[in-house]
Amino acid sequence: MNKGILVYAEVTSDCYLHTVVFELSNKALELSAKLDNAPVMALLLIKPDLINEYKEAFQKSGFDKVFYVVDERFSKYTTDLFATAAIQAIEQINPEIMLIGATCQGRDLAPRISTALHTGLTADCTGLDIDEKGKFAATRPTFGGQLMATILSKNSPQMATVRPKVFKPSPMDVVRDTAFIKLSVNLTNFVSRTEILELSKKIVNEINTLDSAEIIVAGGRGMKNSEGFGLIKQLADKLGGTIAASRVAVEMGLAPQEIQIGQTGKTVSPKLYIACGISGALQHTIGMNCSKKIIAINTDKDAPIFGICDYGMIGDAFEIIPKLIKML
């Protein structure tokens, strides 16, 4: 076994390395330090003539080795093609740990890899560590987000998927003399069962800006109605930010599911997160607790959100938010 940590380097439909790759590489460097500096590696499936475009990014983010497979058909992601190639490549690399971003592609690919390799997979992790026995320990919410479970895998590679924005990205200053190793896999007789006819993006401003927003104003049950979410929108506009919602607010019909933050929604890490009328249950906070500054507005002084926020305002959001808007 290669005593290394392998990161699946996802390439987007626009031919960019997904940002989650660098978030995972940063965490892999932390884990490596607890495994006698085990190598941090990447697996890249790309179409011809692209490898040189990515070399500098890998070299500056701490990767010791990058294994890549080239095929013209990798220009568009399809489940069976990428799974077939990835499984063969991983069998050659034989890593101890494998990390995959819990993107749409990663969530589709990871279980197929783990099934083929007869190993466990811990999905949607919020924490990764090495325990006192040197075993990979993956932590995720369980029982509807009421508890956090740390899971150990009996087999190798020990696999986990991690949502984008859970970990901080590599600062791009961990420069390594990265080795780029081309692998050969057998796709000669491969016939895909699916074909991508068209890719289209859903154009909704709040959805498209949420991932990269530096300021997010989120509403929960306490915002009560459309008037409450109107106030949130006004505050977000004044701050140059965007809006989001808790699961309860979505279930109340106050906001679309696409802007839901939390275990069953998005994970974000803005510079400023303002939680309005949100109690701060674990299901929500695991989606925003990496925010640099958190401000909470809630009538309940014992609400869990006050346990993680930097600044708290105890009071009615319908009174506080208009005053903030006027002040701004």
C-alpha positions in Angstrom: 0.0 0.0 0.0 1.1 3.5 -0.8 0.9 5.2 2.6 -0.4 8.4 1.0 -3.5 10.5 0.9 -5.1 10.7 -2.5 -7.4 13.7 -3.5 -9.7 13.4 -6.4 -9.0 16.5 -8.5 -12.3 17.3 -10.1 -12.3 19.4 -13.3 -15.4 21.5 -13.9 -17.3 21.7 -17.2 -15.4 24.9 -17.8 -12.1 23.1 -17.5 -11.1 24.6 -14.2 -9.9 22.7 -11.1 -12.8 22.8 -8.6 -12.0 24.9 -5.6 -12.8 21.9 -3.3 -9.5 20.3 -4.6 -7.5 23.0 -2.8 -9.6 22.8 0.4 -9.0 19.0 0.5 -5.3 19.5 -0.2 -5.0 21.8 2.7 -6.7 19.3 5.0 -4.6 16.5 3.6 -1.4 18.3 4.6 -2.7 18.4 8.2 -3.4 14.7 8.1 -0.1 14.0 6.5 1.8 15.6 9.4 0.2 13.0 11.7 1.1 10.1 9.4 4.9 10.7 9.3 4.5 13.1 6.4 2.8 10.6 4.1 2.7 12.0 0.5 -0.3 14.1 -0.5 -1.4 13.0 -4.0 -4.0 13.8 -6.6 -5.9 11.9 -9.2 -6.7 13.8 -12.3 -8.8 12.6 -15.3 -8.4 15.0 -18.2 -8.7 15.4 -21.9 -5.4 15.6 -24.0 -3.1 18.7 -23.8 -4.5 20.1 -20.5 -2.0 18.8 -17.9 0.4 21.8 -18.3 -2.4 24.2 -17.4 -2.8 22.7 -14.0 0.8 22.0 -13.0 1.5 25.3 -11.2 -1.7 25.1 -9.1 -0.7 21.6 -7.9 2.9 22.6 -7.2 1.8 25.6 -5.1 -0.8 23.7 -3.0 1.3 21.0 -1.4 0.9 18.0 -3.7 3.8 15.6 -3.8 2.5 13.5 -6.7 -0.2 14.0 -9.3 -1.4 10.9 -11.2 -3.2 11.7 -14.3 -5.1 9.7 -17.0 -5.7 11.2 -20.4 -8.6 10.5 -22.7 -10.5 12.6 -25.2 -13.8 11.4 -23.7 -13.0 13.1 -20.4 -14.1 16.4 -21.8 -17.6 15.7 -20.3 -18.3 13.9 -17.1 -20.3 10.6 -17.4 -20.7 8.3 -14.4 -19.6 4.9 -15.9 -16.6 6.3 -17.9 -15.1 8.2 -15.0 -15.8 5.5 -12.5 -14.2 2.8 -14.7 -11.1 4.9 -15.2 -10.8 6.1 -11.6 -11.2 2.6 -10.2 -8.4 1.2 -12.4 -6.1 4.2 -11.5 -6.8 3.9 -7.7 -5.9 0.2 -7.8 -2.5 1.2 -9.3 -1.9 4.0 -6.8 -3.2 2.0 -3.8 -3.5 4.9 -1.3 -4.3 4.6 2.4 -6.8 7.4 2.4 -8.9 8.9 -0.4 -10.7 12.3 -0.2 -13.4 13.4 -2.7 -15.3 16.7 -2.8 -19.1 16.2 -2.1 -20.0 18.0 -5.3 -22.6 16.7 -7.7 -19.8 14.8 -9.5 -18.1 13.6 -6.3 -21.3 12.4 -4.8 -22.0 10.4 -8.0 -18.5 9.0 -8.3 -17.5 8.2 -4.7 -20.0 5.4 -3.9 -19.2 3.6 -7.2 -15.5 3.7 -6.4 -16.0 2.4 -2.8 -18.3 -0.3 -3.9 -15.9 -1.6 -6.6 -12.9 -1.5 -4.1 -15.0 -3.1 -1.3 -14.2 -0.3 1.1 -16.2 2.0 3.3 -17.2 5.5 2.5 -18.1 8.3 5.0 -20.2 10.9 3.2 -20.6 14.6 3.8 -18.0 14.9 6.5 -17.5 18.0 8.5 -14.3 16.9 10.2 -11.3 14.7 9.3 -8.5 13.6 11.7 -6.0 10.8 12.5 -6.7 9.1 15.8 -4.2 7.9 18.4 -3.8 4.6 16.6 -3.0 6.2 13.3 -6.4 5.5 11.8 -8.3 7.9 9.6 -11.3 9.3 11.6 -14.1 10.9 9.6 -16.8 12.9 11.4 -20.3 13.6 10.1 -23.7 14.5 11.4 -26.1 11.6 12.1 -29.6 11.1 13.5 -31.0 14.0 11.5 -28.1 16.2 12.6 -28.8 15.7 16.3 -25.4 14.0 16.9 -21.9 14.0 15.4 -20.5 10.5 14.7 -16.8 9.7 14.1 -16.4 6.8 11.8 -13.5 4.5 11.2 -13.1 2.3 8.1 -12.0 -1.3 8.4 -10.7 -1.5 4.8 -8.4 0.6 2.6 -8.5 3.0 1.0 -10.3 4.8 3.8 -12.7 7.1 1.9 -14.6 10.2 2.7 -16.5 12.9 0.8 -16.4 16.5 2.1 -18.6 19.4 1.1 -17.1 22.5 -0.6 -16.4 25.3 1.9 -16.1 23.0 4.9 -12.3 23.5 5.1 -10.2 26.5 4.3 -8.4 26.3 0.9 -4.7 25.9 0.6 -2.9 29.3 0.8 -1.1 28.4 -2.4 2.3 28.9 -0.8 3.2 25.2 0.1 5.5 24.8 -2.9 6.6 21.2 -3.7 8.6 19.6 -6.5 5.5 17.8 -7.6 6.0 14.6 -9.6 3.5 14.2 -12.5 2.9 10.6 -13.3 0.8 9.5 -16.3 -1.2 6.3 -15.8 -2.6 3.9 -18.3 -6.1 2.4 -17.9 -7.9 0.1 -20.2 -10.8 1.9 -21.9 -10.4 0.3 -25.3 -13.6 -1.7 -25.3 -15.5 0.7 -23.1 -19.0 1.7 -24.3 -20.8 4.3 -22.3 -24.5 3.7 -21.4 -25.2 7.4 -21.3 -24.5 10.5 -23.4 -24.5 14.1 -22.3 -26.7 16.0 -24.8 -26.7 19.5 -23.2 -25.6 21.3 -20.1 -27.6 24.3 -18.8 -27.2 26.5 -15.8 -30.2 27.6 -13.6 -29.9 31.3 -13.6 -31.1 32.6 -10.2 -28.9 35.4 -8.8 -29.0 34.4 -5.1 -28.2 30.8 -5.9 -25.3 31.7 -8.2 -23.7 34.2 -5.8 -24.2 32.2 -2.6 -21.1 30.1 -3.0 -18.8 33.1 -3.4 -20.7 35.7 -1.3 -18.6 37.6 1.2 -21.7 38.7 3.1 -24.8 36.6 3.7 -27.9 37.5 5.6 -29.9 34.4 6.5 -33.5 34.1 7.8 -35.1 31.4 9.9 -38.4 30.6 11.5 -38.3 33.8 13.5 -38.7 35.9 10.3 -42.3 34.5 10.1 -43.5 35.7 6.7 -42.7 37.3 3.3 -42.4 40.7 5.0 -39.7 39.3 7.3 -37.7 38.0 4.3 -38.3 41.3 2.6 -36.4 42.9 5.5 -33.6 40.4 5.1 -33.3 41.3 1.4 -33.2 45.0 2.2 -30.4 44.4 4.7 -28.4 42.2 2.3 -28.8 44.8 -0.4 -27.5 47.6 1.9 -24.5 45.5 2.8 -23.8 44.3 -0.8 -24.5 40.7 0.2 -27.0 38.0 -0.6 -29.7 36.2 1.2 -30.0 32.6 2.5 -32.4 30.6 4.7 -32.7 27.8 7.3 -34.4 24.5 6.5 -37.4 25.6 8.6 -37.8 28.8 6.6 -37.7 26.8 3.4 -40.3 24.4 4.7 -42.5 27.4 5.7 -42.4 28.4 2.0 -40.5 31.6 2.8 -37.5 30.8 0.6 -36.5 28.4 -2.2 -34.6 25.2 -1.3 -31.7 26.3 -3.5 -30.6 28.9 -0.9 -31.0 26.7 2.1 -27.9 26.5 4.4 -27.1 23.5 6.5 -26.9 19.7 6.5 -29.4 19.3 3.7 -28.5 22.5 1.9 -25.4 24.5 1.1 -22.2 25.0 3.1 -20.8 28.5 3.0 -17.9 30.4 4.6 -18.4 34.2 4.0 -16.6 37.0 5.7 -19.8 38.0 7.5 -22.9 35.8 8.2 -25.9 37.4 9.9 -28.4 34.9 11.2 -31.9 36.5 11.7 -34.4 34.5 13.7 -32.4 31.3 13.4 -32.1 29.2 16.6 -28.8 27.6 15.6 -29.6 23.9 15.6 -26.7 21.7 14.5 -28.4 21.0 11.2 -28.0 24.7 10.2 -24.7 25.6 11.9 -22.7 22.9 10.2 -23.4 24.7 7.0 -22.1 28.1 8.2 -19.8 27.8 11.2 -16.7 28.4 9.1 -17.8 32.0 8.5 -15.2 34.5 9.6 -17.6 36.6 11.6 -21.1 35.6 12.7 -23.8 38.0 14.0 -27.0 36.5 15.5 -30.3 38.3 16.0 -32.8 36.3 18.2 -35.4 36.9 20.8 -34.3 33.8 22.8 -31.2 34.6 24.9 -30.6 30.8 25.3 -30.7 30.0 21.6 -27.8 27.8 20.5 -26.7 30.3 17.9 -25.4 32.6 20.6 -22.9 29.9 21.5 -21.1 30.2 18.2 -21.6 33.8 17.1 -19.1 36.6 17.5 -21.8 39.2 18.3 -25.3 38.7 19.5 -28.4 40.9 19.5 -31.1 39.7 21.8 -34.4 41.1 20.5 -37.1 41.1 17.8 -35.5 41.0 14.3 -38.5 43.0 13.0 -37.4 45.9 15.3 -33.6 45.4 15.0 -33.3 45.0 11.2 -35.1 48.2 10.2 -32.8 50.1 12.7 -29.8 48.5 11.1 -31.0 49.4 7.6 -31.6 53.0 8.7 -28.2 53.2 10.3 -26.6 51.9 7.1 
